[in-house]
């Protein structure tokens, strides 16, 4: 909550105006029964039309005043709730962007989407309702009872006896329903997760004829959401009949006692009408409170979920500047040293990398070979500090990367992930995503080096062709080459290729590797193709998170039995004999 409330500070003037006008509206509503009582007792019963016209005019004037106040409250309430939702959604998105991978893994993607949309909308609606109705309803209950006591104590004692009991019931319902609505929001996460997975993997779903299975999976999640929602709503809705039953009994009791008081002269007709009027208003307000409780219960669950994201502690310690305040001359050559590096994923017991040590000279190309799950991608993710090393150090140009600012470090790295991910937009925009200020010449140059320029020129609108969501209208090889162009446009000092040529044919890959040799950068590439690794200056053999051996092709053919087995499996024994 302490993370949420400050977002209302910029709208404090609008909040104060809304609250002040709400009191004006409330005052008018509480005075109306008194004015009606005066019209009945002093006007109608006394057959004095001047009194009727006088207080009738006052009643109309007050009604117009309350109407104007209500319109103004609605305007300011909308302004506050809309602005608040915009600010908190923007802050949530900004917070998620700062997450380390360790923090990001704490929340499923579907849950983060739900929190930034559904949960924020729920809070937004509650703020509007709070300024417009929620504060007014309990004050109307309290004010109605007090005014009824002011009019006639005996008749009002019925309200005094029943209203506190109903308020206690509503507080209990709020506590129970709040827990239930939190479960509802968790179920919304689950439904969104199923939908996201299904829509993202639609091709594989159709290819494997798993439509019925996916429909069943969705229905199961949806059924849980339905059951939990019904259970929560039933808890809240059951209070409405109870409130109406007891308040109607109150009205009947007031009429009964009012008749007795009229016969004994203990009350006037106007007083009985006024107390009945206050009882009806209290009834309406209590009915509103039961609806308000449902809304607040959902908002409370949403507030907790939003706060969980905002209160995630910062676990990434950025590097600092030099002591004299001048930025250090970083990554000018691109020399990389892994010094006894060990790593395990946060929350995992399994160590992914064990005491890894090697050196890459500036401008070298290094190929990393290893079986699936051997730790190759984990090693890559440590260089741009997507994860932090558990032990040891990674040095670039003899500087520990933990002392380098993350912005400076990552600006000098071109990273091509294993899965080529493109964004909705033009081809040009996807390449410029790597360097926003890249010129047209730089974009074309990067595309040519990535061997995608000729393909782009054959597209309907060339560089202005729209790339579908996640590059759905491109082949795997085209997406990989666009991802490589996006990295090359940065003109990085370090280029990291995570098995990003797997979808390329031999000729295209060979042309790409020749183009990369012309770059003044250090290149590390994960590959399963020995034909690619053979061209590297250095090859690292990794197995089960351990660096087994390293050297160039000729050296490893002599020193590594594992490397020879890989060579034989891909190129055959005859090739081994001639190697």
C-alpha positions in Angstrom: 0.0 0.0 0.0 2.8 2.4 0.7 3.9 2.0 -2.9 0.4 2.7 -4.2 -0.9 5.7 -2.3 1.8 8.2 -3.5 0.4 7.9 -7.0 -2.6 9.9 -5.7 -0.5 12.9 -4.6 -0.5 14.7 -8.0 -4.3 14.6 -8.0 -4.7 15.8 -4.4 -6.5 19.0 -5.5 -9.1 17.1 -7.5 -9.5 14.6 -4.6 -10.1 17.5 -2.1 -12.6 19.1 -4.5 -14.5 15.8 -4.9 -14.6 15.2 -1.1 -15.8 18.8 -0.4 -18.6 18.5 -3.0 -19.5 15.1 -1.7 -20.1 16.6 1.7 -22.3 19.3 0.0 -24.3 16.5 -1.7 -24.5 14.5 1.5 -25.7 17.6 3.5 -28.5 18.2 1.0 -29.6 14.6 1.1 -29.7 14.7 5.0 -31.6 18.0 5.1 -34.3 17.0 2.6 -36.4 14.8 5.1 -36.3 17.7 7.6 -37.6 20.1 4.9 -40.3 17.6 3.9 -41.3 17.3 7.6 -41.6 21.1 7.8 -43.7 21.2 4.7 -46.1 18.5 6.1 -46.4 19.9 9.7 -46.3 23.6 9.1 -47.7 23.8 5.6 -50.0 21.0 4.6 -51.5 20.3 8.1 -51.9 24.0 8.8 -53.2 24.6 5.2 -50.5 27.4 4.8 -49.5 27.5 1.1 -46.9 30.2 1.7 -44.9 27.7 3.9 -45.3 25.0 1.2 -44.1 27.3 -1.5 -41.2 28.6 0.6 -39.8 25.3 1.7 -40.7 23.7 -1.6 -38.5 26.3 -3.3 -35.7 25.7 -0.8 -36.0 21.9 -1.6 -35.8 22.5 -5.3 -32.8 24.8 -4.9 -31.0 22.2 -2.8 -31.8 19.6 -5.3 -30.3 21.7 -8.1 -27.2 22.3 -5.9 -26.8 18.5 -5.2 -27.2 17.8 -9.0 -24.4 20.3 -9.9 -22.2 18.9 -7.1 -22.8 15.4 -8.4 -21.8 16.2 -12.0 -18.7 18.0 -10.8 -17.7 15.1 -8.5 -18.1 12.6 -11.4 -15.8 14.8 -13.6 -13.1 15.0 -11.0 -13.4 11.4 -9.9 -12.9 10.3 -13.5 -9.9 12.6 -13.9 -8.3 11.2 -10.8 -9.0 7.5 -11.5 -8.0 7.7 -15.2 -4.8 9.6 -14.4 -4.0 7.3 -11.4 -4.4 4.2 -13.6 -2.2 5.7 -16.3 0.6 6.5 -13.8 0.6 3.2 -12.0 0.4 1.2 -15.2 3.4 3.2 -16.6 5.3 2.6 -13.3 4.6 -1.1 -13.4 5.8 -1.4 -16.9 9.0 0.6 -16.0 9.5 -1.6 -13.0 9.3 -4.8 -15.0 11.8 -3.4 -17.5 14.3 -3.0 -14.7 13.8 -6.6 -13.5 16.8 -8.9 -13.6 16.2 -12.3 -15.1 16.1 -13.6 -11.5 13.2 -11.3 -10.6 11.5 -11.7 -13.9 11.2 -15.5 -13.3 9.3 -14.8 -10.1 6.2 -13.9 -12.1 4.7 -15.7 -15.1 4.3 -13.5 -18.1 0.6 -14.0 -18.1 0.4 -12.8 -14.5 2.4 -9.6 -15.2 0.0 -8.9 -18.1 -3.0 -9.4 -15.8 -1.6 -7.2 -13.1 -0.9 -4.4 -15.6 -4.3 -4.6 -17.2 -7.1 -6.3 -15.2 -5.7 -5.4 -11.7 -5.0 -1.8 -12.5 -8.4 -1.4 -14.1 -10.0 -2.8 -11.0 -8.1 -0.3 -8.8 -9.1 2.5 -11.2 -12.8 1.6 -11.0 -12.5 1.5 -7.2 -10.9 4.9 -7.0 -13.7 6.4 -9.1 -16.3 4.7 -7.0 -14.5 5.7 -3.8 -14.6 9.4 -4.6 -18.1 9.2 -6.1 -20.0 6.8 -3.8 -17.9 4.7 -1.4 -17.2 7.5 1.1 -20.7 8.9 0.9 -22.6 5.7 1.6 -21.2 5.0 5.1 -21.5 8.7 6.0 -25.1 8.6 4.8 -25.8 5.7 7.1 -24.2 7.5 10.1 -25.7 10.8 9.2 -29.2 9.3 8.6 -29.2 7.6 12.1 -28.0 10.8 13.8 -30.6 13.0 12.0 -33.3 10.5 12.8 -32.3 10.8 16.5 -32.5 14.6 16.1 -36.0 14.3 14.7 -37.4 11.7 17.2 -35.3 9.7 19.6 -37.9 7.0 20.3 -38.5 6.2 16.7 -34.8 6.4 15.8 -33.9 3.8 18.5 -35.0 1.1 16.1 -32.2 2.2 13.6 -29.7 2.4 16.5 -30.4 -1.2 17.4 -30.2 -2.8 13.9 -27.7 -0.7 11.9 -24.5 -1.6 13.9 -25.3 -5.3 13.5 -25.6 -4.9 9.8 -22.3 -3.0 9.6 -20.5 -5.8 11.5 -22.0 -8.3 9.1 -20.7 -6.2 6.1 -17.2 -6.0 7.6 -17.0 -9.8 8.1 -18.2 -10.2 4.5 -15.5 -7.9 3.3 -12.7 -9.9 5.0 -14.0 -13.2 3.6 -14.6 -12.0 0.1 -11.2 -10.3 -0.1 -9.5 -13.6 0.2 -11.8 -15.2 -2.3 -11.3 -12.5 -4.9 -7.5 -12.9 -4.6 -8.0 -16.5 -5.7 -10.2 -15.2 -8.6 -7.3 -13.0 -9.8 -4.9 -16.0 -9.6 -7.4 -18.0 -11.8 -7.4 -15.1 -14.3 -3.6 -15.5 -14.5 -4.1 -19.2 -15.2 -6.6 -18.6 -18.0 -4.4 -15.9 -19.6 -1.4 -18.2 -19.4 -3.3 -21.0 -21.3 -4.5 -18.5 -23.9 -1.0 -17.1 -24.3 0.6 -20.4 -24.8 -2.0 -21.6 -27.2 -2.0 -18.5 -29.4 1.9 -18.4 -29.4 2.1 -22.0 -30.4 -0.9 -22.2 -32.8 1.3 -23.7 -35.6 2.5 -26.6 -33.4 -1.1 -27.1 -32.0 -2.4 -27.5 -35.6 0.5 -29.6 -36.8 0.1 -32.1 -33.9 -3.8 -32.0 -34.1 -3.9 -31.0 -30.4 -6.9 -28.6 -30.8 -9.2 -30.7 -28.6 -6.6 -31.1 -25.9 -6.0 -27.3 -25.9 -9.7 -26.6 -25.7 -10.1 -29.0 -22.8 -7.1 -27.4 -21.0 -8.7 -23.9 -21.5 -12.1 -25.2 -20.3 -10.5 -26.6 -17.2 -8.9 -23.3 -16.3 -12.0 -21.4 -17.2 -14.1 -23.7 -15.0 -11.9 -23.0 -12.0 -12.2 -19.2 -12.7 -16.0 -19.5 -13.0 -16.3 -21.5 -9.7 -14.1 -19.2 -7.7 -15.9 -16.1 -9.1 -19.3 -17.6 -8.3 -18.2 -18.5 -4.8 -16.9 -15.0 -4.2 -20.0 -13.3 -5.6 -22.3 -15.6 -3.7 -20.6 -14.5 -0.4 -21.3 -10.8 -1.2 -24.7 -11.2 -2.9 -26.1 -13.1 0.1 -25.7 -10.0 2.3 -28.2 -8.0 0.1 -31.3 -10.0 1.1 -30.3 -10.0 4.7 -29.8 -6.2 4.7 -33.1 -5.5 2.9 -35.0 -7.9 5.2 -33.8 -6.4 8.4 -34.2 -2.8 7.2 -37.8 -3.5 5.9 -38.5 -4.9 9.4 -37.1 -1.6 10.8 -39.4 0.4 8.6 -42.4 -1.6 9.7 -41.4 -1.2 13.3 -41.0 2.6 12.9 -44.5 2.8 11.3 -45.9 0.7 14.1 -44.3 2.9 16.8 -45.0 6.0 14.8 -48.7 5.2 14.9 -48.6 4.7 18.6 -46.7 8.0 19.1 -49.2 9.9 16.9 -52.1 8.6 19.0 -50.3 9.7 22.3 -49.0 13.0 20.8 -45.4 11.9 21.1 -44.7 12.6 17.4 -46.1 14.5 14.5 -46.9 13.2 11.1 -43.9 15.1 9.6 -41.5 13.5 12.2 -42.8 10.0 11.4 -42.4 10.7 7.6 -38.9 12.1 8.2 -37.7 9.1 10.3 -39.2 6.7 7.7 -37.4 8.8 5.0 -34.1 8.4 6.8 -34.6 4.7 7.3 -35.2 4.3 3.6 -32.0 6.3 2.8 -30.0 4.2 5.3 -31.5 1.0 3.6 -30.3 2.3 0.1 -26.9 3.2 1.5 -26.5 -0.2 3.2 -27.4 -1.9 -0.1 -24.8 0.3 -1.8 -22.2 -0.7 0.8 -22.7 -4.4 0.0 -21.9 -3.6 -3.6 -19.0 -1.4 -2.5 -17.6 -4.2 -0.4 -17.5 -6.5 -3.4 -15.7 -3.8 -5.4 -13.3 -3.0 -2.6 -12.6 -6.7 -2.0 -11.6 -7.2 -5.6 -9.5 -4.0 -5.5 -7.8 -5.1 -2.3 -6.7 -8.3 -4.0 -5.5 -6.3 -7.0 -3.7 -3.8 -4.8 -1.8 -6.6 -3.2 -0.8 -8.1 -6.5 0.3 -4.7 -8.0 2.3 -4.0 -4.8 4.0 -7.3 -5.1 5.5 -6.2 -8.4 6.4 -2.7 -7.2 8.0 -3.9 -4.0 10.3 -6.4 -5.7 13.7 -5.5 -4.3 16.4 -4.4 -6.7 18.9 -7.2 -6.9 21.0 -5.8 -9.7 24.0 -3.6 -8.5 25.1 -1.5 -11.4 28.7 -0.6 -12.0 29.9 2.9 -11.1 32.0 5.6 -12.7 35.6 6.3 -12.0 36.7 8.2 -8.9 37.3 11.4 -10.8 33.8 11.3 -12.2 34.9 10.6 -15.7 33.5 7.5 -17.4 36.2 4.8 -17.7 37.4 4.0 -21.3 35.6 0.6 -21.4 35.5 -2.1 -24.1 37.9 -0.5 -26.5 39.5 -3.8 -27.6 37.0 -6.6 -26.7 39.4 -8.9 -24.8 37.4 -11.3 -22.6 38.6 -13.3 -19.7 36.6 -15.8 -17.7 38.4 -16.3 -14.3 37.2 -19.3 -12.4 33.5 -18.5 -13.1 30.8 -20.6 -11.4 27.0 -20.0 -11.8 23.7 -21.4 -10.7 20.2 -20.0 -11.5 18.5 -18.2 -8.6 16.5 -20.6 -6.5 18.1 -23.7 -8.1 20.3 -26.2 -6.4 22.0 -27.3 -9.6 25.3 -25.6 -10.6 25.2 -24.7 -14.3 28.8 -23.7 -14.7 31.8 -25.0 -12.7 35.0 -23.1 -12.4 35.2 -21.9 -16.1 38.4 -20.2 -17.1 39.5 -19.1 -20.6 40.7 -16.0 -22.5 39.5 -14.6 -25.8 41.9 -12.1 -27.6 40.5 -9.0 -29.3 39.0 -9.7 -32.7 39.1 -13.5 -32.2 36.2 -15.7 -33.2 35.4 -18.4 -30.6 33.0 -21.3 -31.2 31.4 -23.0 -28.2 30.4 -26.7 -28.6 28.4 -28.8 -26.2 25.3 -30.9 -25.8 21.9 -29.5 -25.0 21.9 -28.3 -21.3 25.6 -28.2 -21.0 25.6 -24.5 -20.0 26.5 -22.8 -23.2 23.6 -20.3 -23.2 24.1 -19.7 -19.4 27.7 -18.7 -20.2 26.5 -16.3 -22.8 23.9 -14.6 -20.5 26.6 -13.8 -17.9 28.6 -11.6 -20.3 25.9 -8.8 -20.7 25.0 -9.4 -17.0 21.6 -10.8 -17.6 22.5 -13.0 -14.7 25.3 -12.5 -12.1 28.2 -14.9 -11.6 28.1 -16.8 -8.3 31.9 -17.1 -8.0 34.9 -15.9 -10.0 34.9 -12.9 -12.4 34.4 -12.0 -16.0 36.8 -9.3 -17.3 36.5 -7.3 -20.4 39.7 -5.4 -21.3 41.0 -6.3 -17.8 38.0 -4.7 -16.1 35.5 -6.7 -14.0 32.1 -6.3 -15.8 30.5 -5.7 -12.4 32.3 -2.4 -12.2 31.0 -1.3 -15.6 27.6 0.4 -15.9 25.1 -1.9 -17.5 24.1 0.6 -20.1 27.7 1.0 -21.2 28.4 -2.7 -21.2 25.3 -3.6 -23.2 25.7 -0.8 -25.7 28.9 -2.4 -26.8 27.5 -5.9 -27.1 25.5 -7.3 -30.1 23.4 -10.2 -28.8 21.5 -12.6 -31.0 19.4 -15.0 -28.9 18.7 -18.6 -29.8 15.1 -17.9 -30.6 14.9 -15.1 -33.2 12.3 -12.6 -31.8 11.1 -9.8 -34.0 8.6 -7.0 -33.2 5.5 -5.8 -35.1 6.7 -3.0 -37.4 8.7 -2.6 -40.6 11.9 -4.4 -41.5 13.8 -1.1 -41.1 12.3 -0.6 -37.6 13.3 -4.1 -36.6 16.9 -3.5 -37.6 16.9 0.0 -36.0 15.7 -1.6 -32.8 19.3 -2.4 -32.2 20.3 1.2 -32.7 17.5 3.7 -32.7 19.5 6.5 -34.4 20.9 4.3 -37.2 21.0 5.9 -40.6 19.6 4.3 -43.7 23.2 3.5 -44.9 23.9 1.8 -41.6 20.7 -0.2 -41.8 21.5 -1.4 -45.3 25.1 -2.2 -44.4 24.0 -4.3 -41.4 21.5 -6.1 -43.6 24.1 -6.8 -46.3 26.6 -8.3 -43.7 23.7 -10.4 -42.3 23.0 -11.7 -45.8 19.4 -10.5 -45.7 19.6 -7.4 -48.0 18.8 -9.2 -51.2 15.8 -10.9 -49.6 14.5 -7.6 -48.2 14.7 -6.0 -51.7 12.4 -8.8 -53.0 9.7 -8.0 -50.3 6.6 -6.0 -51.4 7.7 -2.8 -49.8 11.4 -3.7 -49.2 12.6 -2.1 -46.0 9.1 -0.7 -45.3 7.5 -4.1 -45.4 5.6 -4.8 -42.2 6.9 -7.7 -40.1 4.0 -9.6 -38.5 3.8 -10.3 -34.8 6.9 -12.3 -33.8 7.9 -12.4 -37.5 5.1 -14.7 -38.4 5.3 -13.8 -42.1 9.0 -14.7 -42.4 10.9 -18.0 -42.5 13.2 -19.2 -39.7 16.3 -18.3 -41.7 15.0 -14.8 -42.5 14.2 -14.1 -38.9 17.6 -15.3 -37.8 19.3 -13.0 -40.4 17.2 -10.0 -39.4 18.1 -10.7 -35.7 21.8 -10.7 -36.7 21.4 -7.5 -38.7 19.8 -5.9 -35.6 22.9 -6.8 -33.6 25.4 -5.8 -36.3 23.8 -2.3 -36.8 25.2 -1.5 -33.3 28.8 -2.0 -34.6 29.5 -3.9 -31.3 32.9 -4.6 -29.8 31.5 -8.0 -28.7 29.2 -10.1 -30.8 27.3 -13.0 -29.2 25.6 -15.5 -31.5 23.6 -18.1 -29.6 23.1 -20.9 -32.2 21.7 -18.2 -34.4 22.7 -19.7 -37.8 21.0 -23.0 -37.3 18.3 -22.2 -39.9 20.8 -21.0 -42.6 22.0 -23.1 -45.5 25.7 -23.8 -45.9 26.3 -21.2 -48.5 24.5 -18.4 -46.7 26.2 -19.3 -43.4 29.6 -19.3 -45.1 28.9 -15.8 -46.6 27.8 -14.5 -43.2 30.9 -15.8 -41.5 33.2 -14.2 -44.1 31.3 -10.9 -43.6 31.8 -11.1 -39.8 35.5 -11.6 -40.3 35.6 -8.0 -41.7 34.2 -6.6 -38.4 36.5 -5.2 -35.8 34.8 -7.1 -33.0 35.3 -10.2 -30.8 32.8 -12.9 -31.7 31.5 -15.7 -29.6 29.2 -18.2 -31.2 27.3 -21.2 -29.9 26.9 -23.7 -32.7 26.0 -27.4 -33.2 27.7 -27.4 -36.7 31.3 -28.6 -36.6 31.8 -27.1 -40.1 31.2 -23.7 -38.5 33.3 -24.3 -35.5 36.3 -25.4 -37.6 36.6 -21.9 -39.0 36.9 -20.3 -35.5 40.2 -19.2 -34.0 39.4 -21.1 -30.8 36.9 -23.8 -29.9 35.5 -24.3 -26.3 34.2 -27.8 -25.5 31.7 -27.6 -22.6 30.0 -30.6 -21.0 27.8 -30.5 -17.9 28.9 -27.0 -17.1 32.6 -27.8 -17.2 35.2 -26.6 -19.8 36.7 -29.9 -21.0 39.1 -28.6 -23.5 39.9 -25.6 -25.8 42.0 -24.9 -28.8 41.7 -24.6 -32.6 40.5 -27.4 -34.8 43.9 -29.0 -35.4 44.8 -28.9 -31.7 41.5 -30.5 -30.6 41.8 -33.2 -33.2 45.0 -34.2 -31.5 44.1 -33.6 -27.8 40.4 -34.3 -27.4 38.7 -37.7 -27.9 35.3 -36.0 -27.4 36.0 -33.6 -30.2 37.1 -36.4 -32.5 33.9 -38.3 -31.8 31.8 -35.2 -32.7 33.9 -34.8 -35.8 33.3 -38.4 -36.8 29.6 -38.2 -36.1 29.1 -35.2 -38.3 31.7 -35.7 -41.0 32.5 -39.4 -40.9 35.5 -41.5 -40.1 37.1 -41.0 -43.5 37.2 -37.3 -42.9 38.9 -38.0 -39.6 41.6 -39.9 -41.3 42.3 -37.1 -43.7 42.1 -34.4 -41.0 
